[in-house]
Amino acid sequence: MSFRDREKTRLGPLKPELFSAEACEPGTYRGKERDFCLRDDRSSENLHGSIRDEAIEYFLDRSIPWHDGMNVARKNDRPSNHLCCSQSACVNFWFPYVRSPEELAGVLRGLGYDVAEVLPFELDAPLSNGTRPYVAFEWIGERNYLKETSGGRVAGDTGRQRGANFTSLDFAMRFRQNDGRIHIIAGEWKYTEEYARDKSIRHSKAGKDRLEIYRPSLDMPDCQITLQGVTAEALFFDPFDQLMRQQLLASAMERESEMDADIVSLLHIAPKANGELMNRITSPALAGLGDDIHAVWSKLIPPGRFRGFYTERLLKLVVENPPSADWANWVGQRYGGVR
């Protein structure tokens, strides 16, 4: 049984302990009723009650779509009803820290970062109380550094949509190190995803060569990716394609000193238990670099610019540094059985 199927099986019996009775009724996903989904009109319960309203407002205010989101007033304006939704899991883990810098600092120190002070994510819009969040979601950079296209031409800096059609960071945060340098963490989150081997996505369905878009960024002298004897074509296999684009965005944000950053590094979070993701090296040319995607990617990136951590380790840290005890109990119960 795959990790994804194990999670569906594990979460089904937990529904009455985590959600309202109405939400526990089967939900619709891809045209069929599913026990591993919440009732359609209760999909917002996929987020913990302490963050639910503010997280939904955050996404609405920034026009960020939810993956497989449910529709109320407009398209995808509520979270997916799927209990294995990766985006909802990311928000459940990190959104409680948008107003909790001290607790967030504790988590980041536990992950090995040299944190003196967590800083507001200045370029994100203010929260409802007028303060800037300490965690941002679906960040795409202040400008279109990667020259990504829309409608066949390079998109302008403004008008790009966070979380859709452009390279987006699932989460991002900013802190001052003890040496005074400002460090931005560009975050990628995985849950039950898995990808096929040997399936290149270099060329789009429309025939566009995506290497033409990203080659200039890959060729920058300060690009954080070093190919180590393989060609750029080796990167166009998910999840390495995603890591490539996020690492290029991190490189550009550092180059441009976005929000006064001296360092921008990539943090990849995924369950160790998801062997279909972690231990499947989808790019044939990268297969000799390591036994899991963290080991492989670490070989291509200089020290200090990439870290890979398991969700199981992160869960322990967030429960030890909780913004609220109620949330810690809930997130521990919901995700603590990952295996």
C-alpha positions as CSV (number, residue, x, y, z in Angstrom):
1,M,0.0,0.0,0.0
2,S,1.4,3.4,-0.9
3,F,1.9,6.2,1.6
4,R,-1.0,8.1,0.2
5,D,-3.3,5.2,0.6
6,R,-2.0,4.5,4.1
7,E,-2.8,8.1,5.0
8,K,-6.3,7.9,3.6
9,T,-6.9,4.8,5.6
10,R,-5.5,6.3,8.8
11,L,-7.4,9.5,8.6
12,G,-10.8,8.1,8.0
13,P,-11.5,6.8,11.5
14,L,-10.0,10.0,13.0
15,K,-12.6,12.3,11.4
16,P,-15.0,12.3,14.4
17,E,-12.2,13.4,16.7
18,L,-11.0,16.2,14.5
19,F,-14.0,17.7,12.7
20,S,-17.7,18.4,13.3
21,A,-20.3,15.7,12.7
22,E,-21.5,17.5,9.5
23,A,-17.9,17.7,8.2
24,C,-17.5,13.9,8.8
25,E,-20.0,13.1,6.1
26,P,-18.3,11.9,2.8
27,G,-17.2,14.6,0.5
28,T,-17.0,14.8,-3.3
29,Y,-13.7,14.6,-5.0
30,R,-13.3,14.3,-8.8
31,G,-17.0,13.5,-9.2
32,K,-17.3,10.7,-6.5
33,E,-18.1,10.6,-2.8
34,R,-15.0,9.8,-0.8
35,D,-14.7,8.9,2.9
36,F,-11.3,10.6,3.0
37,C,-12.8,13.9,2.2
38,L,-14.9,16.3,4.3
39,R,-18.4,17.2,3.3
40,D,-18.1,19.8,0.5
41,D,-19.6,22.7,2.3
42,R,-17.4,22.0,5.4
43,S,-14.1,22.0,3.6
44,S,-12.9,25.0,5.6
45,E,-12.6,22.6,8.6
46,N,-9.6,21.2,6.8
47,L,-7.8,24.1,8.7
48,H,-7.7,24.2,12.4
49,G,-10.3,26.4,14.0
50,S,-7.7,28.8,15.5
51,I,-6.4,29.8,12.1
52,R,-9.4,29.0,9.8
53,D,-11.0,32.4,9.3
54,E,-7.7,34.4,9.1
55,A,-6.0,31.9,6.8
56,I,-9.0,31.9,4.4
57,E,-9.0,35.8,4.5
58,Y,-5.2,35.8,3.9
59,F,-5.7,33.8,0.7
60,L,-8.7,35.8,-0.5
61,D,-7.0,39.2,0.1
62,R,-4.0,38.1,-2.0
63,S,-6.1,36.3,-4.7
64,I,-4.2,33.0,-3.9
65,P,-6.2,29.9,-5.1
66,W,-6.5,26.8,-3.0
67,H,-5.4,23.6,-4.7
68,D,-8.5,21.6,-5.6
69,G,-10.4,24.3,-3.6
70,M,-14.1,24.5,-3.0
71,N,-16.2,27.3,-4.4
72,V,-18.4,29.7,-2.3
73,A,-18.3,33.2,-3.7
74,R,-15.7,32.6,-6.4
75,K,-13.4,29.9,-7.8
76,N,-11.3,28.1,-5.2
77,D,-12.0,30.4,-2.3
78,R,-12.1,27.7,0.3
79,P,-9.6,24.9,1.0
80,S,-9.8,21.5,-0.6
81,N,-12.0,19.0,1.3
82,H,-9.3,16.3,0.7
83,L,-7.7,15.2,4.0
84,C,-4.4,14.6,2.3
85,C,-4.2,18.0,0.8
86,S,-0.6,19.2,0.9
87,Q,-1.5,22.9,0.8
88,S,-3.8,22.5,3.8
89,A,-1.2,20.6,5.7
90,C,1.4,23.3,5.0
91,V,-1.0,26.0,6.3
92,N,-2.0,24.0,9.3
93,F,1.7,23.7,10.3
94,W,2.9,27.2,9.6
95,F,0.0,29.7,9.7
96,P,-0.2,29.7,13.5
97,Y,3.2,31.4,13.4
98,V,2.1,34.4,11.4
99,R,1.8,36.4,14.7
100,S,4.1,34.3,16.9
101,P,7.8,35.2,16.2
102,E,9.2,33.8,19.4
103,E,7.7,30.4,19.0
104,L,8.7,30.4,15.3
105,A,12.3,31.2,16.3
106,G,12.2,28.1,18.5
107,V,11.2,25.9,15.7
108,L,13.8,27.4,13.3
109,R,16.5,26.9,15.9
110,G,15.4,23.3,16.3
111,L,15.9,22.9,12.5
112,G,19.5,24.2,12.9
113,Y,19.1,27.8,11.8
114,D,21.2,30.5,13.6
115,V,18.2,32.7,14.6
116,A,18.7,35.9,16.7
117,E,15.4,37.4,15.8
118,V,12.5,36.5,13.5
119,L,11.5,39.5,11.3
120,P,8.3,40.5,9.6
121,F,7.9,39.5,6.0
122,E,7.9,43.1,4.9
123,L,6.7,42.8,1.3
124,D,3.6,40.8,2.2
125,A,0.4,42.7,2.8
126,P,-0.6,43.5,6.4
127,L,-2.8,41.2,8.4
128,S,-6.2,42.3,9.7
129,N,-4.5,43.9,12.8
130,G,-2.2,46.0,10.5
131,T,1.0,44.0,11.2
132,R,3.1,42.2,8.7
133,P,3.0,38.4,8.9
134,Y,6.0,36.4,10.1
135,V,5.3,33.7,7.6
136,A,4.2,34.3,4.0
137,F,2.5,31.8,1.7
138,E,2.8,31.2,-2.0
139,W,5.4,33.9,-2.4
140,I,6.6,34.6,-6.0
141,G,9.2,37.3,-5.4
142,E,8.8,41.0,-5.7
143,R,9.6,40.9,-9.4
144,N,9.5,38.4,-12.2
145,Y,13.2,37.5,-11.7
146,L,12.9,34.3,-13.7
147,K,11.2,35.9,-16.7
148,E,8.4,33.5,-16.6
149,T,5.7,33.8,-19.3
150,S,2.0,34.4,-19.5
151,G,0.1,34.2,-22.8
152,G,3.3,33.5,-24.7
153,R,5.3,36.5,-23.4
154,V,7.3,37.5,-20.4
155,A,4.9,38.6,-17.7
156,G,5.2,41.9,-16.0
157,D,6.2,42.2,-12.3
158,T,2.7,43.3,-11.3
159,G,-0.4,41.3,-12.1
160,R,1.2,37.9,-11.5
161,Q,-0.9,35.5,-9.4
162,R,0.6,34.0,-6.3
163,G,0.2,30.2,-6.2
164,A,-0.7,29.8,-9.9
165,N,1.2,29.8,-13.2
166,F,4.4,31.2,-11.7
167,T,7.1,29.7,-9.4
168,S,5.7,30.0,-5.9
169,L,7.2,29.2,-2.5
170,D,4.7,27.3,-0.4
171,F,5.9,29.2,2.7
172,A,8.6,31.8,3.4
173,M,10.0,33.5,6.5
174,R,12.7,36.0,7.4
175,F,15.1,36.3,10.3
176,R,18.2,38.0,11.5
177,Q,21.2,35.7,12.3
178,N,23.4,36.3,15.3
179,D,26.1,37.7,12.9
180,G,23.6,40.4,11.9
181,R,22.9,39.0,8.4
182,I,19.3,38.7,7.2
183,H,18.3,35.3,6.0
184,I,15.1,34.4,4.1
185,I,13.9,30.8,4.1
186,A,12.2,29.8,0.8
187,G,10.0,26.8,1.7
188,E,8.7,23.9,-0.3
189,W,6.1,21.5,1.3
190,K,5.3,17.9,0.3
191,Y,2.8,15.5,1.9
192,T,1.4,12.6,-0.1
193,E,2.8,13.6,-3.6
194,E,4.6,11.1,-5.8
195,Y,6.0,11.4,-9.3
196,A,6.7,9.0,-12.1
197,R,10.3,8.0,-13.1
198,D,11.7,9.0,-16.4
199,K,9.0,11.5,-17.3
200,S,10.6,14.7,-18.6
201,I,8.6,17.9,-18.4
202,R,11.1,20.0,-20.3
203,H,8.6,20.6,-23.1
204,S,5.2,21.8,-22.3
205,K,2.0,20.3,-23.7
206,A,2.0,23.2,-26.2
207,G,5.6,22.3,-27.3
208,K,7.3,25.1,-25.5
209,D,10.9,24.3,-24.5
210,R,10.9,25.3,-20.8
211,L,14.7,25.2,-20.7
212,E,14.7,28.4,-22.9
213,I,12.9,30.1,-20.0
214,Y,15.1,29.0,-17.2
215,R,18.5,28.8,-19.0
216,P,19.4,32.4,-18.4
217,S,18.9,32.0,-14.7
218,L,20.8,28.7,-14.6
219,D,23.7,30.4,-16.4
220,M,23.9,33.3,-13.9
221,P,27.4,33.3,-12.2
222,D,25.8,33.4,-8.8
223,C,23.2,30.7,-9.5
224,Q,22.9,28.4,-6.5
225,I,22.7,25.3,-8.6
226,T,25.9,23.6,-9.8
227,L,25.2,20.8,-12.2
228,Q,28.1,18.5,-11.1
229,G,28.6,17.0,-14.5
230,V,25.0,16.5,-15.5
231,T,23.2,18.6,-18.1
232,A,20.4,21.0,-17.4
233,E,18.0,18.6,-19.0
234,A,18.4,16.4,-15.9
235,L,16.5,18.9,-13.8
236,F,13.2,18.8,-15.7
237,F,11.8,15.8,-13.9
238,D,9.4,16.5,-10.9
239,P,10.1,17.0,-8.0
240,F,13.5,18.2,-9.2
241,D,11.9,20.7,-11.7
242,Q,10.1,22.3,-8.7
243,L,13.3,22.4,-6.6
244,M,15.2,23.9,-9.6
245,R,12.7,26.7,-10.0
246,Q,12.5,27.5,-6.3
247,Q,16.3,27.4,-6.0
248,L,16.5,29.8,-8.9
249,L,14.0,32.1,-7.2
250,A,16.0,31.9,-4.0
251,S,19.2,32.8,-6.0
252,A,17.5,35.8,-7.6
253,M,16.0,37.1,-4.3
254,E,19.5,36.9,-2.8
255,R,21.1,38.6,-5.8
256,E,18.6,41.4,-5.6
257,S,18.7,41.6,-1.8
258,E,15.0,41.3,-1.5
259,M,13.9,42.7,1.9
260,D,17.5,43.4,2.6
261,A,18.4,39.6,2.5
262,D,22.0,38.6,2.6
263,I,21.1,34.9,2.3
264,V,18.1,33.2,0.7
265,S,18.1,29.4,1.1
266,L,15.6,26.7,0.2
267,L,14.0,24.5,2.9
268,H,12.3,21.3,1.7
269,I,9.8,19.5,4.1
270,A,8.4,16.1,3.3
271,P,7.5,12.9,5.2
272,K,10.2,10.3,5.5
273,A,7.4,7.8,5.5
274,N,6.5,8.8,1.9
275,G,9.0,6.5,0.2
276,E,7.2,6.9,-3.1
277,L,8.3,10.5,-3.1
278,M,11.6,10.6,-1.1
279,N,13.3,7.5,-2.5
280,R,12.2,7.6,-6.1
281,I,14.9,9.5,-8.1
282,T,12.8,10.4,-11.1
283,S,15.6,11.8,-13.2
284,P,17.9,9.1,-14.6
285,A,20.9,11.4,-14.8
286,L,20.6,12.3,-11.1
287,A,20.1,8.7,-9.8
288,G,23.8,8.3,-8.9
289,L,23.9,11.3,-6.6
290,G,22.0,9.9,-3.7
291,D,19.4,7.6,-2.3
292,D,16.7,10.2,-1.6
293,I,15.8,13.6,-3.1
294,H,17.3,15.5,-0.2
295,A,20.7,13.8,-0.7
296,V,20.6,14.3,-4.4
297,W,19.7,18.0,-4.2
298,S,22.3,18.7,-1.6
299,K,24.9,17.5,-4.0
300,L,23.9,20.3,-6.5
301,I,23.7,23.2,-4.0
302,P,26.5,24.9,-2.1
303,P,26.6,24.7,1.7
304,G,24.1,27.0,3.5
305,R,21.6,27.3,0.6
306,F,19.6,24.1,0.9
307,R,18.2,22.1,3.8
308,G,15.9,19.1,3.6
309,F,14.0,18.0,6.7
310,Y,11.3,15.4,7.4
311,T,7.8,16.3,8.5
312,E,8.1,13.9,11.4
313,R,11.0,16.0,12.8
314,L,9.2,19.3,12.2
315,L,6.0,18.0,13.9
316,K,8.0,17.4,17.1
317,L,9.4,20.9,17.0
318,V,6.1,22.7,16.4
319,V,4.4,20.8,19.2
320,E,7.3,21.8,21.5
321,N,7.0,25.5,20.4
322,P,3.2,25.9,20.0
323,P,1.4,29.2,19.5
324,S,-1.5,27.5,21.3
325,A,-1.9,24.2,23.2
326,D,-5.2,23.4,21.5
327,W,-3.6,23.7,18.1
328,A,-0.6,21.6,19.2
329,N,-2.9,18.8,20.4
330,W,-4.9,18.9,17.1
331,V,-2.0,19.0,14.7
332,G,-0.2,16.3,16.7
333,Q,-3.2,14.0,16.5
334,R,-3.9,14.7,12.8
335,Y,-0.4,14.4,11.5
336,G,1.3,12.5,14.3
337,G,0.4,9.1,12.9
338,V,2.4,9.6,9.7
339,R,4.3,6.4,9.1
